[in-house]
Amino acid sequence: MSKAGHWFHPVEPSSDASVRLFMLPHAGSGAVIYRDWESLLPADIAPQAVTLPGRHNRRYEESYEDWDPLLEALYDAVLDDLDDRPFAFFGHCLGAQLAFRLTIKMEQEGGPKPIMIGMSGWSPEGFFQPTEEQSRMPDAEMVEWIKKLGSFPAEVYDNPQMLALVVPALRADLRVAAQYVDDGAKVECPLASYGGRSDPLQEHPDAMSHWAERTPGYLGHNEYAGGHFYIDSHAQAVTSHFAHRLQRLVAAGR
């Protein structure tokens, strides 16, 4: 099982829930972006948010900067934490990338696999992908870039100590995301997608429609007012939609 201060928060999932939900955050962040979800989700869903090494309570650990080792480590961490209950993944941005590839890997391995996944703020086609060079932009340029995205609370940008924690983790995650290669892979489980109507990282207006081609059980796309971090102000709507569909799958015995 996971240890306190390691991959998952809360460390132990609720024993009263019938299904578990692993939530993966965007680049540079950790479990904190899902801080409200535990109170928003129904009691029969046990949420656990992921924090990667190099940030928050794991800030003294070395960040992963390569895709394959990070995916392998995350795969091992989830497998070690599972019990006999069904589980699902939800990911935003880099978290969606990781949740998607983690699902593919689990399905290929033939062991435990999620019964549903939620993809937010990213699609394998039509979305911005950072480059290795962008991950190495000067600090001032990096800060201006994340300001435009609105990816962190305003007080972070004026606090040198907080920036010193955020920027290195973001750089590492951008290097990971730069290595992502879309091979047209599909998942077997049902998939729902979510996005912001004015997301600056969505380069093509039909980007999210490509999810329909990536699963035989596409549950549709929900779009909300806002940019890349629409999820902050629409957490209630997103959790309600996702939970309803997840509960239906559990009830159907998937």
PyMOL commands that set and color helices and strands:
alter all, ss='L'
color gray80, all
select helices_A, chain A and resi 31-34+37-40+56-58+67-81+94-109+134-136+139-149+154-157+160-178+207-213+230-232+235-251
alter helices_A, ss='H'
color red, helices_A
select strands_A, chain A and resi 8-9+19-24+45-50+87-92+117-120+191-196+218-224
alter strands_A, ss='S'
color yellow, strands_A
deselect
rebuild
show_as cartoon
